[in-house]
Amino acid sequence: MCKPDEKPLPDPTVVGAMEALKAAYERKVVPSEKRYLYSEFDTPPLRDQEFTGKPTILLLGQYSVGKTSMISYLLNGNYPGADIGPEPTTDFFAHVDYSEKPQTISGITLASDKTYQFQSLNVFGDVFLNKLRATRFKAPLLKYISIIDTPGILTGDKQVESRGYDFSKVIKFLSSKVDCIFLLFDANKLDISDEYKQVIQILEGNEDKIKIILNKADWVKPRELVHVRGALMWALGKIMRCPEVPKVFIGSFWPYWSDKNILLRDAIKEDLAAVVKEIADLPNSYHRRRINDVAKRARNVRIHSYVMNEIVRRKLFFTKTLTATDTETQPHKLRNLYKTLATSRRIVLNDFPDPESFHIKAKETKAKDWARIDRKLEKLLNSFIENDISLIANAVVNEKECEVKFSVPKKVPLPEDYNKLVKSKKLPQFLVENSKSHSSKGEKKLSEKGSKEKSVEEIKHKNVRNESIKDKSGKSNKQRKKHRNIAKKSSEESNQKLNVKSEKESESTQKQNPREINQHEKGIEKKRKDKGISRSKMKESDSAGDT
């Protein structure tokens, strides 16, 4: 039997609320968890980092719903390794945290790091750890909180089975550890898969952490958005087992405003500001939430001890029978037992564990390890629930609040050049950096295309020149006829010029001596003869080329 530590608890007003909560939990709750095998039915005991670690946000949603885009919007840029697109892009759990230098740490390494806040994730095996990584880089918001980006929830049994690990169990584990959960839905394709429904149902008991966002609302017309929002709340009302569905925020996390929904811009701005405010308040409110989570865990341990004690008490030889954990924890037997305990211990029936899941986990334990209630441990557990929790909660009120400083990018109107991309892609989800890179790539491609077209034109021009420079023997008939016509025209023009010139000269020589006139006429006749000889030679050469 585990003997409780009798040392006095530290004063929460001196050491801080989280340090006092950690000390009280280790001394008064952990011994009962070990005695009644609580870790076999639920998660392992809480570690030190789970008390003192930064508040954490968990994002859940189907693929291409905008989870990674939301993170990039909050951090004012992409985190290392982020991938955004219309197809399933994120296939791993990415824990985004602060660091002065960018670094990426694998899940196997995180599981062996005692300072890691979620080291208990190693219970899900190496297949899951290979799909886990921590991404750390410098961003203002990450100084105060950390964010977990999850794979898109798929549709179809084959795709779910191909994961290699139980996605729902991982989400259930994380939902009990994180401080805020965002459920994202796409306003353009409001289809909730079976796995997503199962994940939402698993979040039962953490409704106070859940925030719902209807993303890509600027791509839907106002009247359609009213119908979509109503349909979403109606569907969630059937899935979530709570009297009231959490508030649904409308949002848009890409950098531009769509032209389709100008009327709802103010409403989207208000909801985005409300989401940012919820996140900014986390560093000052997560202490109270963690106190509530630990108190809830302590109450569950106490109820678990009552159930185990009643089963062992009813069967005298329970611990000596090998199959007792199977036969005595049948769901119908547990339901009757719950009714008895609810009356004797004054416990609400809804606070008891699910009979089916309790039976499945009980079968995996050994009857000899089951134990009845220890009065000293019960007294310590009751004092933690009834006294320590209230003292620590009062100490949180007096703690100084921190000022969270970070900014989100301002959305701008959609550029005219970007409409071509919008037509080719139904729901673009580019960030500012991505859109710049895409536009630069497009310009580069256009310039390359233009240079290619120029080079083709130059080649064609060169070919034409080369063909024109060919020798006479390689000329076509059309080209030869063309050249002949040009030569005839030029010769006729030159003859006309010579005739005009000769007439002018004859008029000027009428006043000269007859001897000089005869010599001049003889020179003109000689020129004409020479011209006729050259013309006859050109005709002979053309006829030779034709043959």
KELO-510359 format. One record per residue (C-alpha): residue in one letter; x, y, z. Coordinates in nm, 3 decimals. Example, Ala and Ser with C-alpha at 12.3 -4.5 7.8 and 13.67 -1.06 7.14 Angstrom:
> semi,xx,yy,zz
> A,1.230,-0.450,0.780 $
> S,1.367,-0.106,0.714 $
***
This chain:
> semi,xx,yy,zz
> M,0.000,0.000,0.000 $
> C,0.125,0.350,-0.086 $
> K,0.179,0.555,0.225 $
> P,0.083,0.922,0.183 $
> D,0.339,1.191,0.241 $
> E,0.263,1.382,0.563 $
> K,0.460,1.699,0.473 $
> P,0.253,2.020,0.477 $
> L,0.153,2.165,0.142 $
> P,0.324,2.486,0.021 $
> D,0.132,2.811,0.044 $
> P,-0.018,2.886,-0.302 $
> T,0.014,3.261,-0.245 $
> V,0.391,3.220,-0.202 $
> V,0.498,2.951,-0.452 $
> G,0.220,3.014,-0.703 $
> A,-0.106,2.840,-0.782 $
> M,0.034,2.584,-1.027 $
> E,0.321,2.479,-0.800 $
> A,0.081,2.434,-0.508 $
> L,-0.161,2.237,-0.728 $
> K,0.118,2.010,-0.848 $
> A,0.237,1.938,-0.492 $
> A,-0.116,1.870,-0.364 $
> Y,-0.194,1.639,-0.656 $
> E,0.124,1.434,-0.612 $
> R,0.070,1.385,-0.239 $
> K,-0.306,1.331,-0.221 $
> V,-0.430,1.203,-0.558 $
> V,-0.148,1.000,-0.716 $
> P,-0.139,0.736,-0.434 $
> S,-0.508,0.660,-0.497 $
> E,-0.451,0.642,-0.873 $
> K,-0.179,0.383,-0.823 $
> R,-0.377,0.174,-0.573 $
> Y,-0.694,0.156,-0.785 $
> L,-0.517,0.110,-1.123 $
> Y,-0.667,0.432,-1.256 $
> S,-0.403,0.468,-1.530 $
> E,-0.524,0.135,-1.679 $
> F,-0.871,0.284,-1.725 $
> D,-0.772,0.641,-1.817 $
> T,-0.454,0.840,-1.885 $
> P,-0.130,0.806,-1.683 $
> P,-0.069,1.034,-1.381 $
> L,-0.008,1.399,-1.464 $
> R,0.354,1.509,-1.505 $
> D,0.517,1.827,-1.376 $
> Q,0.522,1.988,-1.721 $
> E,0.145,1.950,-1.753 $
> F,0.103,2.190,-1.460 $
> T,0.369,2.447,-1.547 $
> G,0.361,2.429,-1.930 $
> K,0.224,2.705,-2.151 $
> P,-0.145,2.703,-2.248 $
> T,-0.205,2.497,-2.561 $
> I,-0.460,2.525,-2.843 $
> L,-0.583,2.216,-3.033 $
> L,-0.723,2.254,-3.387 $
> L,-0.958,1.988,-3.525 $
> G,-1.136,1.959,-3.858 $
> Q,-1.169,1.769,-4.182 $
> Y,-0.904,1.802,-4.453 $
> S,-0.869,2.136,-4.635 $
> V,-1.094,2.314,-4.385 $
> G,-0.833,2.580,-4.299 $
> K,-0.655,2.460,-3.981 $
> T,-0.302,2.534,-4.104 $
> S,-0.422,2.862,-4.260 $
> M,-0.564,2.967,-3.923 $
> I,-0.229,2.899,-3.754 $
> S,-0.046,3.099,-4.020 $
> Y,-0.297,3.383,-3.975 $
> L,-0.240,3.392,-3.597 $
> L,0.139,3.369,-3.631 $
> N,0.149,3.619,-3.919 $
> G,0.333,3.369,-4.138 $
> N,0.381,3.001,-4.214 $
> Y,0.544,2.777,-3.957 $
> P,0.832,2.558,-4.087 $
> G,0.690,2.257,-4.267 $
> A,0.339,2.400,-4.308 $
> D,0.162,2.289,-4.624 $
> I,-0.162,2.448,-4.747 $
> G,-0.377,2.319,-5.031 $
> P,-0.720,2.188,-5.136 $
> E,-0.609,1.826,-5.094 $
> P,-0.517,1.651,-4.762 $
> T,-0.176,1.806,-4.691 $
> T,-0.108,1.778,-4.316 $
> D,-0.065,1.407,-4.231 $
> F,0.103,1.452,-3.892 $
> F,0.052,1.612,-3.551 $
> A,0.258,1.933,-3.543 $
> H,0.315,2.094,-3.203 $
> V,0.413,2.454,-3.284 $
> D,0.609,2.628,-3.008 $
> Y,0.851,2.918,-2.955 $
> S,1.225,2.915,-3.020 $
> E,1.479,3.179,-3.117 $
> K,1.610,2.954,-3.396 $
> P,1.387,2.737,-3.618 $
> Q,1.406,2.368,-3.534 $
> T,1.206,2.050,-3.592 $
> I,1.208,1.761,-3.343 $
> S,1.074,1.413,-3.418 $
> G,0.815,1.239,-3.202 $
> I,1.057,0.964,-3.094 $
> T,1.289,1.228,-2.950 $
> L,1.001,1.410,-2.780 $
> A,0.885,1.089,-2.609 $
> S,1.222,1.054,-2.436 $
> D,1.237,1.421,-2.330 $
> K,1.126,1.453,-1.967 $
> T,1.077,1.828,-2.004 $
> Y,0.826,1.786,-2.289 $
> Q,0.474,1.887,-2.190 $
> F,0.304,1.588,-2.360 $
> Q,0.558,1.314,-2.299 $
> S,0.272,1.079,-2.204 $
> L,0.189,1.047,-2.574 $
> N,0.443,0.764,-2.588 $
> V,0.164,0.527,-2.473 $
> F,0.030,0.529,-2.833 $
> G,0.338,0.355,-2.973 $
> D,0.602,0.420,-3.236 $
> V,0.357,0.432,-3.528 $
> F,0.195,0.740,-3.378 $
> L,0.526,0.893,-3.266 $
> N,0.645,0.879,-3.627 $
> K,0.348,1.103,-3.710 $
> L,0.430,1.352,-3.433 $
> R,0.680,1.635,-3.445 $
> A,0.750,1.962,-3.269 $
> T,0.812,2.269,-3.483 $
> R,0.969,2.562,-3.306 $
> F,1.045,2.907,-3.444 $
> K,1.025,3.275,-3.351 $
> A,0.674,3.427,-3.346 $
> P,0.530,3.679,-3.094 $
> L,0.220,3.473,-3.004 $
> L,0.424,3.157,-2.936 $
> K,0.588,3.328,-2.638 $
> Y,0.257,3.290,-2.454 $
> I,0.088,2.982,-2.604 $
> S,0.159,2.674,-2.816 $
> I,-0.059,2.529,-3.093 $
> I,-0.121,2.170,-3.207 $
> D,-0.207,2.124,-3.575 $
> T,-0.375,1.789,-3.645 $
> P,-0.419,1.581,-3.963 $
> G,-0.739,1.635,-4.156 $
> I,-1.015,1.398,-4.046 $
> L,-1.081,1.162,-4.337 $
> T,-1.390,0.989,-4.474 $
> G,-1.408,0.614,-4.535 $
> D,-1.313,0.312,-4.323 $
> K,-1.009,0.216,-4.533 $
> Q,-0.848,0.557,-4.494 $
> V,-0.915,0.553,-4.119 $
> E,-0.763,0.205,-4.081 $
> S,-0.455,0.303,-4.283 $
> R,-0.345,0.547,-4.011 $
> G,-0.191,0.269,-3.802 $
> Y,-0.301,0.425,-3.471 $
> D,-0.629,0.509,-3.298 $
> F,-0.692,0.871,-3.396 $
> S,-0.992,0.906,-3.164 $
> K,-0.797,0.792,-2.857 $
> V,-0.519,1.040,-2.932 $
> I,-0.773,1.322,-2.959 $
> K,-0.939,1.216,-2.634 $
> F,-0.601,1.221,-2.462 $
> L,-0.508,1.565,-2.598 $
> S,-0.850,1.715,-2.527 $
> S,-0.803,1.647,-2.156 $
> K,-0.458,1.813,-2.160 $
> V,-0.505,2.124,-2.375 $
> D,-0.667,2.452,-2.270 $
> C,-0.869,2.542,-2.582 $
> I,-1.017,2.340,-2.870 $
> F,-1.117,2.490,-3.206 $
> L,-1.352,2.286,-3.426 $
> L,-1.335,2.412,-3.786 $
> F,-1.600,2.360,-4.055 $
> D,-1.605,2.462,-4.422 $
> A,-1.899,2.685,-4.517 $
> N,-1.880,2.559,-4.877 $
> K,-1.895,2.185,-4.802 $
> L,-2.079,2.123,-4.476 $
> D,-2.035,1.746,-4.464 $
> I,-1.949,1.589,-4.127 $
> S,-1.786,1.248,-4.172 $
> D,-1.843,0.954,-3.935 $
> E,-1.493,0.986,-3.789 $
> Y,-1.546,1.357,-3.726 $
> K,-1.874,1.278,-3.546 $
> Q,-1.690,1.024,-3.333 $
> V,-1.419,1.278,-3.249 $
> I,-1.679,1.539,-3.148 $
> Q,-1.853,1.286,-2.921 $
> I,-1.520,1.198,-2.760 $
> L,-1.482,1.562,-2.654 $
> E,-1.768,1.515,-2.408 $
> G,-1.680,1.668,-2.073 $
> N,-1.463,1.938,-2.236 $
> E,-1.744,2.154,-2.376 $
> D,-1.614,2.461,-2.191 $
> K,-1.294,2.447,-2.401 $
> I,-1.465,2.415,-2.740 $
> K,-1.490,2.703,-2.988 $
> I,-1.655,2.644,-3.328 $
> I,-1.550,2.832,-3.644 $
> L,-1.737,2.829,-3.976 $
> N,-1.445,2.905,-4.206 $
> K,-1.439,3.047,-4.562 $
> A,-1.758,3.242,-4.488 $
> D,-1.664,3.520,-4.731 $
> W,-1.719,3.280,-5.023 $
> V,-2.088,3.228,-4.939 $
> K,-2.375,3.468,-5.001 $
> P,-2.544,3.616,-4.688 $
> R,-2.869,3.423,-4.729 $
> E,-2.683,3.096,-4.792 $
> L,-2.463,3.157,-4.489 $
> V,-2.769,3.183,-4.263 $
> H,-2.889,2.843,-4.385 $
> V,-2.542,2.687,-4.353 $
> R,-2.496,2.817,-4.001 $
> G,-2.840,2.691,-3.896 $
> A,-2.774,2.350,-4.051 $
> L,-2.441,2.326,-3.869 $
> M,-2.592,2.407,-3.529 $
> W,-2.874,2.158,-3.590 $
> A,-2.623,1.882,-3.682 $
> L,-2.401,1.959,-3.382 $
> G,-2.705,1.953,-3.153 $
> K,-2.760,1.591,-3.252 $
> I,-2.392,1.496,-3.209 $
> M,-2.292,1.683,-2.892 $
> R,-2.451,1.568,-2.568 $
> C,-2.495,1.908,-2.410 $
> P,-2.801,2.131,-2.360 $
> E,-2.652,2.421,-2.558 $
> V,-2.427,2.415,-2.861 $
> P,-2.118,2.642,-2.827 $
> K,-2.122,2.969,-3.020 $
> V,-2.038,2.944,-3.390 $
> F,-1.791,3.209,-3.516 $
> I,-1.776,3.292,-3.887 $
> G,-1.426,3.345,-4.019 $
> S,-1.189,3.366,-4.311 $
> F,-0.815,3.317,-4.261 $
> W,-0.669,3.385,-4.605 $
> P,-0.527,3.735,-4.670 $
> Y,-0.789,3.869,-4.912 $
> W,-1.154,3.971,-4.904 $
> S,-1.372,3.787,-5.153 $
> D,-1.591,3.995,-5.387 $
> K,-1.882,3.755,-5.335 $
> N,-1.973,3.863,-4.982 $
> I,-1.909,4.233,-4.926 $
> L,-2.214,4.274,-4.698 $
> L,-2.080,4.037,-4.430 $
> R,-1.730,4.183,-4.399 $
> D,-1.812,4.368,-4.077 $
> A,-1.961,4.054,-3.920 $
> I,-1.655,3.849,-4.017 $
> K,-1.426,4.119,-3.876 $
> E,-1.613,4.115,-3.543 $
> D,-1.596,3.736,-3.513 $
> L,-1.227,3.728,-3.607 $
> A,-1.158,3.992,-3.341 $
> A,-1.354,3.782,-3.088 $
> V,-1.148,3.471,-3.174 $
> V,-0.823,3.666,-3.136 $
> K,-0.943,3.800,-2.800 $
> E,-1.025,3.446,-2.679 $
> I,-0.671,3.340,-2.765 $
> A,-0.516,3.650,-2.608 $
> D,-0.702,3.579,-2.282 $
> L,-0.570,3.222,-2.256 $
> P,-0.242,3.304,-2.073 $
> N,-0.446,3.469,-1.797 $
> S,-0.730,3.215,-1.776 $
> Y,-0.564,2.877,-1.828 $
> H,-0.475,2.846,-1.456 $
> R,-0.841,2.825,-1.359 $
> R,-0.909,2.577,-1.636 $
> R,-0.625,2.350,-1.527 $
> I,-0.747,2.361,-1.168 $
> N,-1.088,2.249,-1.295 $
> D,-0.931,1.967,-1.499 $
> V,-0.733,1.835,-1.201 $
> A,-1.040,1.860,-0.975 $
> K,-1.243,1.670,-1.235 $
> R,-0.974,1.401,-1.251 $
> A,-0.969,1.369,-0.870 $
> R,-1.348,1.320,-0.863 $
> N,-1.324,1.053,-1.133 $
> V,-1.056,0.872,-0.928 $
> R,-1.286,0.876,-0.626 $
> I,-1.582,0.733,-0.823 $
> H,-1.351,0.472,-0.977 $
> S,-1.240,0.363,-0.629 $
> Y,-1.605,0.325,-0.522 $
> V,-1.682,0.102,-0.823 $
> M,-1.375,-0.118,-0.772 $
> N,-1.440,-0.147,-0.400 $
> E,-1.804,-0.252,-0.456 $
> I,-1.711,-0.521,-0.712 $
> V,-1.443,-0.671,-0.483 $
> R,-1.673,-0.649,-0.179 $
> R,-1.961,-0.830,-0.348 $
> K,-1.748,-1.124,-0.461 $
> L,-1.562,-1.284,-0.174 $
> F,-1.319,-1.473,-0.398 $
> F,-1.288,-1.204,-0.667 $
> T,-0.911,-1.162,-0.642 $
> K,-0.853,-1.539,-0.662 $
> T,-1.059,-1.594,-0.979 $
> L,-0.877,-1.549,-1.311 $
> T,-1.184,-1.453,-1.515 $
> A,-1.348,-1.231,-1.252 $
> T,-1.249,-0.906,-1.425 $
> D,-1.446,-1.024,-1.729 $
> T,-1.750,-1.185,-1.572 $
> E,-1.808,-0.932,-1.292 $
> T,-1.772,-0.621,-1.507 $
> Q,-2.033,-0.703,-1.767 $
> P,-2.218,-0.384,-1.875 $
> H,-2.558,-0.496,-1.744 $
> K,-2.404,-0.577,-1.404 $
> L,-2.226,-0.244,-1.393 $
> R,-2.547,-0.052,-1.461 $
> N,-2.715,-0.214,-1.161 $
> L,-2.406,-0.143,-0.950 $
> Y,-2.407,0.222,-1.057 $
> K,-2.766,0.263,-0.940 $
> T,-2.677,0.123,-0.598 $
> L,-2.373,0.351,-0.560 $
> A,-2.566,0.654,-0.684 $
> T,-2.810,0.608,-0.398 $
> S,-2.560,0.520,-0.124 $
> R,-2.285,0.768,-0.222 $
> R,-2.513,1.043,-0.357 $
> I,-2.355,1.050,-0.701 $
> V,-2.527,1.147,-1.025 $
> L,-2.555,0.853,-1.268 $
> N,-2.402,1.055,-1.554 $
> D,-2.079,1.092,-1.352 $
> F,-2.006,0.718,-1.363 $
> P,-1.777,0.580,-1.636 $
> D,-1.927,0.427,-1.949 $
> P,-2.011,0.059,-1.873 $
> E,-1.890,-0.073,-2.211 $
> S,-1.552,0.102,-2.203 $
> F,-1.503,0.013,-1.835 $
> H,-1.566,-0.355,-1.914 $
> I,-1.322,-0.358,-2.208 $
> K,-1.043,-0.204,-2.000 $
> A,-1.119,-0.417,-1.692 $
> K,-1.068,-0.738,-1.892 $
> E,-0.707,-0.636,-1.959 $
> T,-0.625,-0.612,-1.586 $
> K,-0.560,-0.889,-1.333 $
> A,-0.806,-0.954,-1.049 $
> K,-0.525,-0.993,-0.796 $
> D,-0.424,-0.629,-0.852 $
> W,-0.769,-0.498,-0.760 $
> A,-0.800,-0.351,-0.410 $
> R,-1.062,-0.223,-0.171 $
> I,-1.076,0.133,-0.039 $
> D,-0.801,0.247,0.195 $
> R,-0.945,0.489,0.453 $
> K,-0.634,0.706,0.482 $
> L,-0.609,0.750,0.104 $
> E,-0.980,0.823,0.089 $
> K,-0.940,1.093,0.353 $
> L,-0.653,1.255,0.161 $
> L,-0.847,1.243,-0.165 $
> N,-1.152,1.405,-0.003 $
> S,-0.941,1.680,0.154 $
> F,-0.789,1.760,-0.187 $
> I,-1.132,1.787,-0.351 $
> E,-1.306,1.975,-0.071 $
> N,-1.030,2.199,0.071 $
> D,-0.719,2.232,-0.144 $
> I,-0.894,2.310,-0.472 $
> S,-1.080,2.610,-0.328 $
> L,-0.763,2.750,-0.163 $
> I,-0.563,2.723,-0.486 $
> A,-0.847,2.874,-0.691 $
> N,-0.860,3.176,-0.460 $
> A,-0.484,3.224,-0.498 $
> V,-0.521,3.246,-0.878 $
> V,-0.741,3.555,-0.846 $
> N,-0.460,3.747,-0.677 $
> E,-0.195,3.657,-0.936 $
> K,-0.076,3.930,-1.169 $
> E,-0.204,3.909,-1.526 $
> C,0.041,3.917,-1.817 $
> E,-0.002,4.139,-2.121 $
> V,-0.013,3.944,-2.446 $
> K,0.135,4.135,-2.742 $
> F,0.090,4.001,-3.094 $
> S,-0.073,4.111,-3.418 $
> V,-0.258,3.945,-3.704 $
> P,-0.235,4.047,-4.072 $
> K,-0.495,4.286,-4.213 $
> K,-0.709,4.150,-4.493 $
> V,-0.698,4.341,-4.822 $
> P,-0.932,4.343,-5.126 $
> L,-0.882,4.071,-5.381 $
> P,-0.641,4.191,-5.657 $
> E,-0.776,4.206,-6.012 $
> D,-0.496,3.981,-6.138 $
> Y,-0.589,3.719,-5.879 $
> N,-0.937,3.657,-6.027 $
> K,-0.785,3.425,-6.286 $
> L,-0.650,3.204,-6.009 $
> V,-0.987,3.214,-5.832 $
> K,-1.158,3.081,-6.146 $
> S,-0.910,2.797,-6.177 $
> K,-0.929,2.708,-5.805 $
> K,-1.264,2.692,-5.630 $
> L,-1.150,2.777,-5.277 $
> P,-0.795,2.915,-5.274 $
> Q,-0.632,2.916,-4.932 $
> F,-0.304,3.099,-4.993 $
> L,-0.132,3.310,-4.735 $
> V,0.030,3.642,-4.814 $
> E,0.372,3.485,-4.850 $
> N,0.233,3.199,-5.057 $
> S,0.037,3.431,-5.286 $
> K,0.349,3.642,-5.345 $
> S,0.553,3.335,-5.426 $
> H,0.277,3.206,-5.654 $
> S,0.252,3.541,-5.835 $
> S,0.631,3.562,-5.878 $
> K,0.632,3.206,-6.012 $
> G,0.353,3.302,-6.254 $
> E,0.548,3.607,-6.373 $
> K,0.858,3.394,-6.415 $
> K,0.662,3.141,-6.621 $
> L,0.513,3.419,-6.836 $
> S,0.858,3.570,-6.896 $
> E,0.996,3.227,-6.985 $
> K,0.703,3.171,-7.220 $
> G,0.758,3.513,-7.382 $
> S,1.130,3.449,-7.425 $
> K,1.051,3.111,-7.583 $
> E,0.808,3.276,-7.827 $
> K,1.069,3.542,-7.911 $
> S,1.333,3.277,-7.974 $
> V,1.093,3.087,-8.205 $
> E,1.025,3.407,-8.405 $
> E,1.398,3.477,-8.433 $
> I,1.460,3.124,-8.560 $
> K,1.185,3.165,-8.822 $
> H,1.333,3.500,-8.932 $
> K,1.679,3.345,-8.961 $
> N,1.540,3.059,-9.168 $
> V,1.375,3.306,-9.406 $
> R,1.703,3.497,-9.440 $
> N,1.897,3.179,-9.499 $
> E,1.653,3.072,-9.768 $
> S,1.686,3.412,-9.939 $
> I,2.066,3.390,-9.930 $
> K,2.074,3.051,-10.110 $
> D,2.255,3.029,-10.443 $
> K,2.069,3.041,-10.775 $
> S,2.073,2.667,-10.831 $
> G,1.874,2.619,-10.507 $
> K,1.604,2.879,-10.583 $
> S,1.242,2.788,-10.640 $
> N,1.054,2.882,-10.961 $
> K,0.846,3.147,-10.784 $
> Q,1.155,3.317,-10.641 $
> R,1.328,3.317,-10.982 $
> K,1.024,3.477,-11.152 $
> K,1.011,3.737,-10.879 $
> H,1.377,3.830,-10.927 $
> R,1.330,3.847,-11.308 $
> N,1.040,4.090,-11.276 $
> I,1.236,4.308,-11.034 $
> A,1.536,4.312,-11.271 $
> K,1.316,4.411,-11.571 $
> K,1.157,4.697,-11.378 $
> S,1.495,4.829,-11.263 $
> S,1.636,4.813,-11.620 $
> E,1.335,4.996,-11.764 $
> E,1.364,5.268,-11.501 $
> S,1.737,5.310,-11.575 $
> N,1.666,5.335,-11.953 $
> Q,1.406,5.603,-11.895 $
> K,1.657,5.801,-11.688 $
> L,1.921,5.767,-11.959 $
> N,1.678,5.887,-12.230 $
> V,1.580,6.191,-12.026 $
> K,1.945,6.269,-11.961 $
> S,2.038,6.231,-12.327 $
> E,1.759,6.463,-12.437 $
> K,1.879,6.730,-12.197 $
> E,2.235,6.690,-12.315 $
> S,2.128,6.714,-12.680 $
> E,1.946,7.037,-12.614 $
> S,2.253,7.179,-12.445 $
> T,2.482,7.069,-12.730 $
> Q,2.278,7.234,-13.005 $
> K,2.465,7.551,-12.928 $
> Q,2.804,7.370,-12.944 $
> N,3.022,7.289,-13.250 $
> P,2.895,7.012,-13.485 $
> R,3.216,6.818,-13.427 $
> E,3.154,6.801,-13.051 $
> I,2.791,6.698,-13.117 $
> N,2.898,6.401,-13.330 $
> Q,3.140,6.284,-13.061 $
> H,2.870,6.310,-12.796 $
> E,2.621,6.108,-13.001 $
> K,2.882,5.840,-13.061 $
> G,2.936,5.809,-12.682 $
> I,2.564,5.768,-12.617 $
> E,2.532,5.494,-12.882 $
> K,2.827,5.309,-12.729 $
> K,2.663,5.316,-12.383 $
> R,2.340,5.179,-12.527 $
> K,2.525,4.898,-12.703 $
> D,2.706,4.805,-12.379 $
> K,2.373,4.805,-12.194 $
> G,2.214,4.579,-12.454 $
> I,2.504,4.332,-12.433 $
> S,2.473,4.312,-12.051 $
> R,2.094,4.257,-12.079 $
> S,2.139,3.971,-12.327 $
> K,2.395,3.809,-12.096 $
> M,2.150,3.824,-11.801 $
> K,1.879,3.654,-12.013 $
> E,2.120,3.379,-12.111 $
> S,2.213,3.316,-11.746 $
> D,1.842,3.299,-11.648 $
> S,1.768,3.052,-11.925 $
> A,2.063,2.838,-11.811 $
> G,1.924,2.842,-11.454 $
> D,1.579,2.729,-11.578 $
> T,1.731,2.433,-11.760 $
***
